[in-house]
């Protein structure tokens, strides 16, 4: 795995791009939808007919892969069918997006990206301040306040959760991070996320030590590392790719691990004795916004508004294991799908939203300390 941190600005890695590119068999069947979502398939502004308000082509930036395929099938194709506006896709990353915006020539009209990146875009003055009055579906959508900023509207959630082997622990099921840390009651090897994959899981350590969900932030970093030290000798692997927890669990190298939700779906459906534990799930979110200098402002608002329809959000969640930001989507989801998503009513109560602002401010210091701690 290449180290993408050096090439990206502070905070940018929080969008878990590798996760969005590789949920795997959970999205089997979407391959046919990739015609417009491959890297480098975006048309030039001239070829896209970017003549401003009258343009019939809209360019959207997303992270591609199976995430992009689901967007194509659940959002872009129905939008085109309804409006006649064609959607082209580019998969460029934060630094290139910012450079294009600063040059006044963004090749994209809508940004689909992590809420963390939108915080950074806002600090750079690189995105439009959204006029929510132009989003008719937003008014009664009931989107959580922390998923609505001046320059972005939350689209969906992903989560980091606990996973464990159901045939371990003598039939007992760990139900909290305190259980994960309790290697006497639940003996066996563990795995936790490495810095190369995403932000260190300090919150899980604090939850294991009894900190309530609503008292996590600002994180007590000293306390978190003290608690991490208590389990360090039982951690067989600090995993650096989204697929590795499933491999470690499948080979019985570990009995419990943190994992990006969705990465075990195919294994579970295939009969592997694995399960997710949702208590204390760490949620993050993707959002939609508009870059400064977008050539097709009206069409951009129309696509964002379309994406917030409950039926569109539900259609997306049926294809890809990221959870709707619009609560009414759950009325349109299959029960089996709904109960396995990060924003279901039960999971919203039992999990928490990562504090993006805190992590952007403290990421460098925590990362330095993590590296020192892991090598101690």
URZI-V821853 format. One record per residue. RES is the residue in three letters. PHI is phi as a letter, one per 30 degrees, with the letter a starting at -180 (* if undefined). PSI is psi in whole degrees, 0 to 359 (* if undefined). D_FIRST is the distance of its C-alpha to the first C-alpha in Angstrom with 1 decimal. Layout:
# URZI-V821853
RES:PHI:PSI:D_FIRST + RES:PHI:PSI:D_FIRST
This chain:
# URZI-V821853
UNK:*:131:0.0 + UNK:d:151:3.8 + UNK:d:106:6.5 + UNK:d:354:8.7 + UNK:d:320:11.5 + UNK:d:332:13.2 + UNK:c:358:13.9 + UNK:c:156:15.2 + UNK:d:162:18.5 + UNK:e:130:19.3 + UNK:i:345:18.9 + UNK:d:337:17.0 + UNK:d:355:13.9 + UNK:d:353:16.4 + UNK:d:3:16.5 + UNK:h:57:13.5 + UNK:d:327:12.6 + UNK:d:327:9.9 + UNK:d:314:12.8 + UNK:d:338:15.2 + UNK:c:356:13.5 + UNK:a:46:13.3 + UNK:d:339:16.2 + UNK:i:223:17.0 + UNK:d:347:20.5 + UNK:d:339:21.8 + UNK:c:26:22.2 + UNK:e:141:23.5 + UNK:j:351:26.3 + UNK:c:354:24.9 + UNK:e:328:23.7 + UNK:d:347:27.1 + UNK:c:14:26.7 + UNK:c:2:24.1 + UNK:e:323:26.6 + UNK:c:3:26.4 + UNK:c:5:22.9 + UNK:d:156:20.6 + UNK:d:129:18.9 + UNK:i:10:21.6 + UNK:c:354:24.5 + UNK:d:140:26.3 + UNK:d:163:29.6 + UNK:d:164:31.1 + UNK:d:327:33.4 + UNK:d:313:36.4 + UNK:d:332:35.5 + UNK:d:358:34.7 + UNK:i:43:38.3 + UNK:d:61:37.4 + UNK:d:28:41.0 + UNK:i:222:40.7 + UNK:e:326:42.4 + UNK:d:1:43.6 + UNK:d:145:40.2 + UNK:c:11:39.3 + UNK:b:134:35.6 + UNK:c:136:33.1 + UNK:c:126:29.5 + UNK:c:137:27.0 + UNK:c:124:23.5 + UNK:b:178:21.1 + UNK:d:1:17.3 + UNK:i:202:17.9 + UNK:i:207:16.7 + UNK:d:334:18.8 + UNK:d:314:19.6 + UNK:d:323:21.2 + UNK:d:318:22.9 + UNK:d:321:24.6 + UNK:e:316:25.7 + UNK:e:313:27.2 + UNK:d:319:29.1 + UNK:c:336:30.3 + UNK:b:301:30.9 + UNK:d:313:31.0 + UNK:d:315:33.1 + UNK:d:324:35.6 + UNK:d:315:35.8 + UNK:d:318:36.6 + UNK:d:322:39.1 + UNK:d:323:40.9 + UNK:c:340:40.9 + UNK:i:359:40.6 + UNK:d:120:37.9 + UNK:d:147:35.0 + UNK:c:122:31.5 + UNK:c:156:28.9 + UNK:b:139:25.2 + UNK:b:150:22.7 + UNK:c:27:19.0 + UNK:d:158:18.7 + UNK:c:179:17.1 + UNK:e:309:19.1 + UNK:d:318:19.7 + UNK:d:322:21.0 + UNK:e:311:23.0 + UNK:d:319:24.6 + UNK:d:315:25.4 + UNK:d:318:27.1 + UNK:d:316:29.1 + UNK:d:331:30.2 + UNK:d:353:31.4 + UNK:i:15:33.4 + UNK:b:58:32.0 + UNK:d:136:29.3 + UNK:d:6:28.7 + UNK:b:154:28.3 + UNK:c:335:30.9 + UNK:b:138:29.0 + UNK:c:124:25.8 + UNK:c:109:24.0 + UNK:a:176:21.5 + UNK:d:153:21.0 + UNK:d:329:24.1 + UNK:d:316:22.2 + UNK:d:327:21.8 + UNK:d:328:25.4 + UNK:d:317:26.5 + UNK:d:318:24.9 + UNK:e:319:26.6 + UNK:d:318:29.8 + UNK:d:332:29.7 + UNK:c:356:29.4 + UNK:i:34:32.2 + UNK:c:356:30.0 + UNK:b:155:31.0 + UNK:d:145:34.4 + UNK:d:119:36.3 + UNK:d:138:36.7 + UNK:c:98:40.2 + UNK:d:341:40.0 + UNK:d:342:43.5 + UNK:d:1:42.0 + UNK:c:88:39.9 + UNK:d:329:42.6 + UNK:d:344:40.2 + UNK:d:325:38.8 + UNK:e:314:42.3 + UNK:c:22:42.6 + UNK:d:335:38.9 + UNK:i:28:38.8 + UNK:d:137:35.2 + UNK:e:143:34.5 + UNK:e:323:35.4 + UNK:d:355:32.1 + UNK:c:9:30.6 + UNK:b:118:33.1 + UNK:b:179:33.0 + UNK:d:339:35.0 + UNK:b:7:32.3 + UNK:a:152:30.5 + UNK:b:127:31.3 + UNK:e:134:29.1 + UNK:c:313:28.1 + UNK:a:167:26.3 + UNK:c:154:24.6 + UNK:b:170:21.6 + UNK:b:150:21.4 + UNK:c:130:19.8 + UNK:b:175:22.1 + UNK:d:148:23.0 + UNK:b:151:22.7 + UNK:a:162:24.6 + UNK:d:128:26.2 + UNK:d:347:29.7 + UNK:c:9:31.1 + UNK:c:173:30.3 + UNK:i:24:32.5 + UNK:i:30:35.7 + UNK:j:349:35.6 + UNK:d:152:35.1 + UNK:c:118:32.6 + UNK:d:131:30.8 + UNK:c:6:31.6 + UNK:a:168:30.3 + UNK:d:335:27.9 + UNK:d:321:31.0 + UNK:d:320:30.9 + UNK:e:320:27.2 + UNK:d:342:28.1 + UNK:d:88:31.3 + UNK:d:358:30.4 + UNK:d:311:34.1 + UNK:d:331:34.9 + UNK:b:73:31.6 + UNK:d:149:30.6 + UNK:k:175:27.3 + UNK:d:155:23.7 + UNK:b:165:21.5 + UNK:b:142:17.9 + UNK:b:165:16.9 + UNK:d:140:14.1 + UNK:d:163:12.1 + UNK:d:328:12.2 + UNK:d:342:8.5 + UNK:c:314:9.2 + UNK:a:194:12.7 + UNK:d:139:16.0 + UNK:e:148:17.3 + UNK:c:58:19.7 + UNK:d:325:22.8 + UNK:d:322:24.9 + UNK:d:322:24.6 + UNK:d:318:25.9 + UNK:d:320:28.8 + UNK:d:320:29.7 + UNK:d:331:29.8 + UNK:c:7:32.2 + UNK:j:5:34.5 + UNK:d:129:33.7 + UNK:d:154:34.9 + UNK:e:319:32.6 + UNK:d:6:34.7 + UNK:c:14:34.7 + UNK:d:317:31.0 + UNK:c:144:30.8 + UNK:d:140:31.0 + UNK:d:137:28.8 + UNK:d:93:30.4 + UNK:d:319:27.5 + UNK:d:315:29.5 + UNK:d:319:30.5 + UNK:d:315:27.0 + UNK:d:328:25.7 + UNK:d:316:28.9 + UNK:d:322:28.3 + UNK:e:323:24.6 + UNK:d:333:26.2 + UNK:d:337:28.4 + UNK:c:355:25.7 + UNK:e:319:23.2 + UNK:d:344:24.7 + UNK:c:356:24.3 + UNK:d:109:20.6 + UNK:d:328:19.1 + UNK:a:135:15.4 + UNK:c:106:13.7 + UNK:d:144:11.1 + UNK:c:3:7.8 + UNK:b:152:7.5 + UNK:d:333:10.8 + UNK:d:339:11.7 + UNK:d:321:11.7 + UNK:e:320:15.1 + UNK:d:322:16.8 + UNK:d:313:15.9 + UNK:d:317:17.1 + UNK:d:318:20.1 + UNK:d:325:20.9 + UNK:d:2:21.0 + UNK:i:24:23.1 + UNK:d:333:20.9 + UNK:b:158:21.4 + UNK:c:342:24.2 + UNK:a:148:22.9 + UNK:a:154:19.8 + UNK:d:156:18.9 + UNK:a:151:17.2 + UNK:d:120:16.8 + UNK:e:137:20.1 + UNK:j:332:20.1 + UNK:d:343:17.2 + UNK:c:358:19.9 + UNK:e:313:22.5 + UNK:d:321:22.3 + UNK:d:318:22.4 + UNK:d:316:25.4 + UNK:d:332:27.1 + UNK:d:0:26.8 + UNK:j:3:28.6 + UNK:d:139:26.1 + UNK:d:67:27.8 + UNK:b:154:25.4 + UNK:a:156:26.4 + UNK:c:150:25.3 + UNK:c:117:27.2 + UNK:d:343:27.8 + UNK:d:129:29.7 + UNK:i:22:27.9 + UNK:d:138:25.3 + UNK:c:109:23.5 + UNK:c:143:23.9 + UNK:b:172:22.3 + UNK:b:153:23.5 + UNK:c:155:23.2 + UNK:b:172:26.2 + UNK:b:140:28.1 + UNK:a:181:29.6 + UNK:b:128:31.1 + UNK:d:151:30.3 + UNK:d:135:33.1 + UNK:i:11:34.7 + UNK:e:135:33.8 + UNK:d:337:36.1 + UNK:b:67:36.8 + UNK:d:313:37.5 + UNK:d:314:39.8 + UNK:d:326:37.5 + UNK:d:313:34.6 + UNK:d:321:36.7 + UNK:d:320:37.8 + UNK:d:317:34.2 + UNK:d:315:33.3 + UNK:d:317:36.6 + UNK:e:320:36.1 + UNK:d:341:32.7 + UNK:c:2:34.5 + UNK:d:138:37.0 + UNK:e:319:36.9 + UNK:d:328:37.0 + UNK:d:317:34.1 + UNK:d:320:32.0 + UNK:d:317:33.0 + UNK:d:321:32.2 + UNK:d:313:28.7 + UNK:d:333:28.2 + UNK:d:336:29.6 + UNK:c:330:26.8 + UNK:b:136:23.8 + UNK:d:50:23.4 + UNK:c:142:23.6 + UNK:c:145:27.0 + UNK:d:148:29.9 + UNK:d:343:31.0 + UNK:c:112:34.5 + UNK:e:325:36.2 + UNK:d:344:38.7 + UNK:d:332:35.9 + UNK:d:337:36.2 + UNK:d:344:39.7 + UNK:c:3:38.3 + UNK:c:151:35.5 + UNK:d:140:35.9 + UNK:e:320:36.4 + UNK:d:327:33.6 + UNK:d:314:31.2 + UNK:e:320:32.6 + UNK:d:353:32.4 + UNK:c:32:28.6 + UNK:b:150:27.7 + UNK:d:339:27.0 + UNK:c:15:30.1 + UNK:d:153:32.6 + UNK:e:318:35.6 + UNK:d:318:35.0 + UNK:d:331:31.3 + UNK:d:322:32.2 + UNK:d:324:34.6 + UNK:c:358:32.4 + UNK:b:189:29.2 + UNK:b:158:28.7 + UNK:c:128:27.1 + UNK:e:134:24.6 + UNK:d:98:26.6 + UNK:d:315:24.7 + UNK:d:318:27.1 + UNK:d:316:26.9 + UNK:d:322:23.1 + UNK:d:320:23.2 + UNK:d:325:25.9 + UNK:c:0:24.4 + UNK:e:315:20.7 + UNK:d:315:20.6 + UNK:d:318:23.0 + UNK:d:319:21.4 + UNK:d:317:17.9 + UNK:d:317:19.8 + UNK:d:322:21.7 + UNK:d:315:18.8 + UNK:d:319:17.2 + UNK:d:319:20.7 + UNK:d:316:21.4 + UNK:d:336:18.5 + UNK:c:0:19.4 + UNK:d:*:23.1
